[in-house]
Amino acid sequence: MRDRLNVSLPVAMISQIDDLAARRKVTRSAVVEAAVASLLSPDSAEKTEAALTRRLDRLTRQMQRQERDLMIALETHALFIRFWLGQMPPLPAEAQAAANALGQERFARFLDTLGRRLSQGKSFRDDIPLDIPATRQRPTDRADEPPSQS
């Protein structure tokens, strides 16, 4: 038994339905019936949930990469500042102008190099391995090890 249902659809959508019905050699009613059945099927909810889960997983991985990259940038910046402040002696007043000019020249070269690397698609992040072991030995730690016997 069938019942009649009148619906109002946008003209563009009706045109798409007509095209699909002509390609598949079925009636417009069959195309609309299949679309509604697909939407109402219980598998539809599971497919939607699976798709959302995949998208959320992808977004989570992207956020984790961004968090890692930000941590690397902050640590790099902090180490550079700490090193720079610890190594730079104060300048006498008469050397300040020359140092400022040299600093501006070096900064301009730095920006040129940065622009070149970015335009080539190179990134400092790419130079760092993805998994840095937390307990990596330093060269000074190896002095405690017994000599290897080869």
Number of C-alpha atoms within 10 A of each C-alpha: 2 4 4 5 5 5 5 6 9 7 9 9 10 14 12 11 18 16 13 15 17 12 9 9 9 12 14 16 12 12 16 14 12 12 11 11 12 12 12 11 10 10 11 13 12 11 11 11 12 12 12 12 12 12 12 12 12 12 12 12 12 12 12 12 13 12 12 14 15 13 12 15 14 12 12 12 12 12 12 12 12 11 11 11 11 9 9 8 8 8 9 7 7 8 9 12 10 10 12 11 11 12 12 12 11 12 12 12 12 12 11 12 12 14 12 12 13 12 10 9 9 12 12 11 13 9 8 11 8 10 6 8 8 6 6 8 9 8 7 7 9 10 9 7 7 7 8 5 4 3
